Amino acid sequence: MLESTTIGSYLESIGLDVLRWCLTTGLTYSPSFITSITLGFLGLLWYHLFWKPFDRFRDLTEIGFDEVNRPKRNDFKTETTRRQVINGLMRRRKIGALPPAYPNGWFAIFESNSLTKGNVKEVNLLGLNLVAWRGNSGQCYVADAYCPHLGANLGVGGKVIGECIRCPFHGWSFKGCNGALANIPYSETIPEFAKIKIWKTLEGNGFIYLWYHAESEEPSWYPQIYTEIQSGSWKYRGRSELLVSCHIQEIPENGADMSHLNIVHEEAILCGGEPDYSRFGWDFIKHKWDGQWRVSDVEGEGHVAIMKLRHEMSLLGKIPLFVVNVVVKQAGPSTVSLEFETAFGKGVLFHMVTPLEPMVQRVTHQFYSSNSLIHPYGKIILLAEAIMIERDVKIWNRKTFMKTPLLIKNDRSVKQFRKWYAQFYSDNSPQCFFTKNENSLEF
């Protein structure tokens, strides 16, 4: 059986072939031509609405730099000029007294479908240079990238041999199970002490998770794996990805900051990620949010925080159009799941934050749902989430971190969040140090 993406691509190619054939034949304006054009268009429409997964990406420079991205004059004629101006803005940005750069916990380092059997992937995050590969068995392995022989990067030109990774420089092969040196093509002697570090990983929910701990402690908890996703009973609806310039703690802190929801996220989705620049006025449609953030009271789940959120969209602020109740679970410093239960079916939207650098985060969303939740509705949920978080990104990209913020009584959940999140730092967690010249990000 063909995978859904393969079938979808095949159907799309058929639609394009029909259109191409129509345009190259002499059937202009004939009934056959009109029928073929209509069928081709309907085929493409059906594929995009009911089959093709949602996919959206926003770069670090696209949000929060209005004076550059929306100039009054044609001042920024090239991409290079635009990025130079943004770099200048970032150099002048006050970073603040940041917490340690990388907290301890499980991190979604990449999506499972981005690494196929027998292939190699270079991975740079959490201050680490890593190599990932998928052996012939389908098992994924992650190790330190540099060969202990002469320092070649195994993620650049490395080859998969069975379950081993072979160095592109001298052909040394290392085992995926324990990192031990398995073979040197020009020597019969294999040093027993020669090995590469294999990192503890877990695959599930469409992600490869890596356990990171500054003290090298073993995992004290594991991400929740949804059986509906693993069994294939829930369908993959798509993904979105954003790059954000802020410390990792700033992003999940938004979940505990209830006060911002009815300010930043009040405007209609149709206004887009930057409502101030929307070409259409949708003031008659408003979003209203209400919720509560707390630490899980289940024994053994001190690493979990829960937010029960009620989302209402209304007409003229008085007539409810629909209400959605969402249970949001944050497990550890970076993994969040939003569990939906609607009249159309159930689903879960993953919100994964991965530090690429101390002040650069990759935010990835994936959405899975029951088959009863029709595909167009799933794509609308993903688009809505992407638009809403873009409104946050505009702020994150330009704010400073307040170590001692001025909080009022209504902000008590923010204080509770910071106390809870502090458990993910330890004595050897890497600190963030910026000199005047390092207080910037080169995009």
HUCORWO-V333242 format. One line per field, one symbol per residue. ss: DSSP state (H for helix, E for strand, - for the rest). phi: phi as a letter, one per 30 degrees, with the letter a starting at -180 (. if undefined). psi: psi as a letter, one per 40 degrees, with the letter a starting at -180 (. if undefined). A space follows every 10 residues. Layout:
BEGIN
ss: ???
phi: ???
psi: ???
END
This chain:
BEGIN
ss: ---HHHHHHH HHHHHHHHHH HHHH------ HHHHHHHHHH HHHHHHHHHH ---EEEEE-- -----HHHH- --------HH HHHHHHHHHH H----E---- ----EEEEEE EHHH-----E EEEEE--EEE EEEE-----E EEEE-E---- --E-----EE E--EEE---- --EEE----E EEEE--E--- ----E--E-- EEEE--EEEE EE-------- ------HHHH ---EEEEEEE EEEE---HHH HHHHHH-HHH HHHH--E-HH H---HHH--- ----EEEEEE EEEEE----- ---EEEEEEE EEEEE---EE EEEEEEEEEE E---EEEEEE EE--EEEEEE EEEEEEE--E EEEEEEEEEE ----HHHHHH HHHHHHHHHH HHHHHH---- E-------HH HHHHHHHHHH HHHH------ ---------- ---
phi: .ddedddddd dddddddddd dddcccceid eddddddddd dddddddddc bdddabbbde cdbjbddcdb ddcddcdbdd dedddddddd dddddjddde dbddlcbdda deddbceicb bdbbahiccb bbbcdddjdc bbbedcdddb iddddcjdbc biccccdddb idcbdddbid dcabdcbdcc edddacdcdd bbclhibccb dbbdciddec abddcddddd didccdckab bbcbcadedd dddedddddd ddcdcddded didbedcddb cbddcbcbbb abcadecddi cddccbbccc cbcbchibcd cabbcbcccc cidbcbbccc bcdckcabcc bccbddbebb cccccbbbad dddeeedddd dddddddddd ddeededbdc dcdbddcced cddddddddd ddddcbeced dcbbdedcda bdc
psi: hiiddddddd dddddddddd ddeeiffhei dddddddddd ddddddddde dhiihhhhid eehegdeddg idigdgeidd dddddddddd dehhdigiii dhihahhhdi ideehiheii hhhhifeihi hiihieeehh ihiidhhece eiheegeiih hbeihhhede ehhiiddeei hdihdeiehh hdehiihhih ihhifeihih hhhdefiihe iiihhhdddd eediiheaii hihhgiiddd dddddegddd deddfdiide eaegddehei hfeehihhih ahhiihehhe feehihhhhh hhhihfedhh dihhhhhhhh haeehhhhhi hideaiihhh hhhhhdidfh ihhhhihiii ddhidddddd dddddddddd ddddddeeii hhdgigiade eddddddddd ddeeiidehh ihhhideefi hh.
END
